[in-house]
């Protein structure tokens, strides 16, 4: 199929209307040229054997910036490799890893994979179609066979989280799209109800001191989702597992350090400094040959 692009400059961003399958017809993608260059360079350097951790380390030092997906009045697929938060770092690296496994090196392949990760069943259909709660992201990506949700053995997976999310629908003023369009709130509330009540095993933070046991169940490059007891929320932070000589660490887009960093503290030490953090869930990117 012939490629056709219509470009508009908006506040330094490039909005590309790409009529190119497998993206949906007329799907809008927001990015800057340096984003596409960086992604294509990383894909060119990658092979099916390229590790998740190697890809994650390519973003060390990138500034931490929140709300980078909230740049348009209407929901669009946003690619921003110059500014990352914990969620966009995980999505960016996971999309690169999945493309690398398939030997995919084209920009359109990355966009298609990122869209499949960020939206419910991969379908971009407005703001509510984005997977805002990470529990729902986990459930959706498990169903799409992108990730494996590790919940055994016990120990160390000795604690159970019962999900009860409602923060977004109770605090719409904190979200640009919901504040501007309250009619979206019922759809958000419906997605909250769909995951509330789900139960998942996790490793309590007290057990993170047992490095010998952790090494048996957590591998370099696993996605670490930090559970919390904050009212209305499920997951407080995300990152990638990194093993050092002194134990398990977290490579993450850090609000504290204002950049993507391999946290100097062990994960056990890091967790003890946050009273609301209760433990970790562990996800592993599947070794997939195809992505439908």
Secondary structure by P-SEA (a helix, b strand, c coil): cbbbbbbbbcccbbbbbcccccccccbbbbbcaaaaaaaaaaaaaccccccaaaaaaccccccccccccccccccccccccccccaaaaaaaaaaaaaaaaaccccaaaaaaaaaaaacccccccccccccccaaaaaaaaaaacccccccccccccccccccccccccccccccccccccccaaaaaaaaaaaaccbbbbbbccccccaaaaaaaccccccbbbbbbccccccccbbbbbbbccccbbbbcccccccccccccccaaaaaaaccccccbbbbbbccccccc
